[in-house]
Amino acid sequence: MSPDRPIALLAVALTCLAAATAPDLRAQSSSSEAPTQGSLCPANQTTLFACSSGQKQIAVCGTPGNDTYDELRYRYGTERNLEADFPNEAEPVPPRLFASGNQASNGAGGTLTYLRLSDGRSSFTVFSETSSPAEGAVGYESSGVLVDNHGHTETHLCDGQTPAQVGGLSDKKLIGKAVPRDNRVPEGFPTYQTSAQPPEQASAQPSPQPPAQPTP
């Protein structure tokens, strides 16, 4: 054995030991994005919409700013397997570039609140519909997500057995602040019309435009 061989073996052993004991920086850097137990939203974000749909979960997570939301993200799947995570960019994308929303009514006590997130090819529209009980009728609630992928639309409704968390869609910092108002009522709600835009916001914002595609 050459005199240099023991030194080389020692160096290899030290390298392996260092690799085994060093912290996993990649795991640490992504831990803030990992869903917390029982939710698809990470602990550092606010849950604006959440419900169960069969064996899957639907969620919209937001990072609040001073009077708006600096980041929005739509997620679908399970804690261990996110089938959709949009937009999944290295840097936060301003929500106004890919999201829009509004509130609509049907004139008969029904209210529809929706938030549409789109990249120009696919869109995810989470919605919450409530109907006040009228004379001789029964009120109801419905919520879920409409997924439009290249013209093919799927509807995933929230389970009625588990209460949906939908109040965040009406957050004053969201529609009209973080995202522009969108007068395109989702398909499947033909009797609904969007509410009038508040005067103070109508003067401060241009007419709603289709969401722009997020920059890579």
N, C-alpha and C positions, 0 to 999 in steps of 0.2 A: 504494500500500500504506500502510495506516495505521501510525503509529509504534508502536502496541501489538502489531501482528501479529508482528514478529520475536521479541518477548519471549514471546508465547504459543507460537510454534513451538518456542522453546528449552525452555520448560517441558514441552511434550509429549515432546520428545526425551529430556530428563533422566528423565522418568517411565518411558519405555520402557526406557532403559538400566538403571535401578534394578530394574525387574521382571525383566530378563534375567539380571542378576548376583546377585539375591537368592537365598538357599537355599530349597529346596522344603520348607517346614516341615511340610506335610501328609505328604510322603513320609518325612521324618525321624521324625515322630511314630508312623508305622505300621511302621517298619522292624523294631522288636522283635517284632512279631506276624507278620512274613513268614517263611515256611518257609526253613530253611537248606538248602543244596544237598544233595540226596540224602535229605532227610527232610521230612515235613510239619510237624514241630515246630520252633518258633523256637529260636534258640540259648539263650535265657534260660529254657527249660523242659526238664523231664526227659521222655524218651520212655518211657512205661509199657507201650505196646503198639505194634507196628509190623510191617507186612508188605506184600507186593505181592499184588494180586489182579487178574490179567490186566494191563491197561495202567494200572490205578489203584493207589493206595496207601491203606492203612487205618492210622490212628494215634490213640492217646490220649496227650495231652500233659498234664503236671502241673507246677504250681509248688510246690515243697516248702516247708513251714514247719518249725518246730522238731521236732515229732513227728507231723506230719500233712501233708496237701496242702491248700494254701490255694485252689487253683484247678485245675479239670480241664477239658479240652476234647477233643471228638471231632472228627476231621477225616477227610475222604474225598475222593479225587480225585487231582490231580497238583499239582506245585509251582506250575504256572502257572494252574491252574484248580481251585479248591477247590469241589467240588460240595456238600459239607456242612461246616459249621464251627459246631459247637454246644457250648455256648451262645455266640453271638456278641453279647455285650453290651459296652457302653462301660465298665462297671465290673465287676470280678470278682464272680461269684455263688458263695456258699459251696457246695461240692460236695454237702453233705448235703441240699440243697434239691431236687436234681434227679438224684442218682445213688445207686446202691446195688449191692451185690454179695455174693458168697459163694463157697464151695467145696463141691462135692458129690462123692459117690463112688457107684459101682455095686456095691460089694461084691465085685468080681472083679478088682481091680487098676486100675480106671479112675478117674481124677480129673478133675473138671471145675471150672475156675475161670472166673467170669464177672463182668462189670461192666456194669450197665444204666444208661444215661443217658436220661432221658425228660423231656418237657415236658408230659405229660398227654395228648397227642394222638399224638405219634410217639415211638418209642424206638429206641435203638441199643444193642445188647447185644454187646459183644466177648467172645469166649470162647477158652479154651485147654483142649483135652482131651488127656490122655495116658493110655496104657494100658500097664501093665507086661507084658512077655511072660510068659505062663504056659506050663505044660507042653503041648507040642503046638500052641501058638499063637504068633503073632507080635505084638509090641507095635507101637503106632502112635501118631502125634501128629496132631492136627487143630486148626485155629484159624481164626477169621474173625469176621464180624459178622452179626448178625440185625437187619434193619431192618424195623420194624413201622410202617407209615404208614397210619393210619386203618383198621386191621384187615387191611391187605394186607402180607404178610410176604415179604421177599426175603432170601436168604442169599448172602453173598459170602465164599467160602472163600479162605484164604491159599494162594498157590502153594507146592507142595511142593518146587519147584526152588530157591526162595530161603528160607533159614532165617528163621522168624518171630521177632521179638523180643517175647516174651510174659512174661518174668520179672517185669516190674513189676507185674503183676496180683497177685502174691503178696507184694508189699511190705507189711511189717507196718504201715506208716504209712497204708495205703490202706483196705482193708476192715476195718470195725470201729473205725476211727479217723477218716479223712476222710469216709467214707460209712457208713451203717448196713448191717447184714447183711440180706440179702433171701432169703427161703426159697422164692421162686418160681423154680423151676428152668426155664430157657428151654425153649421148645417144641422138640421134636426129640430130647430126651434123656429119654425116659420111664422109663428104668431107674435114673436117678440120684436120690439123696436128699441133702439138705443135711447137712453135718456138724453135730455138736452145737456149740452156741455156748459158747466158753470161759466158765467160771464168773465170772471177774473182769469180763468184758465184759457178761455177762448181768445182773449186779447193777448195772452202771454205766449200762446203756442200756435204754430201753423196748423193747417188742416192735417188730419192724420194721414200718414203715408204707409204703404206696406213696409214691414220691417226689412231693414237692409241685411244682407248676408254678413255674418261676423268675419272680421279679418282673421286670417290664419295666425 
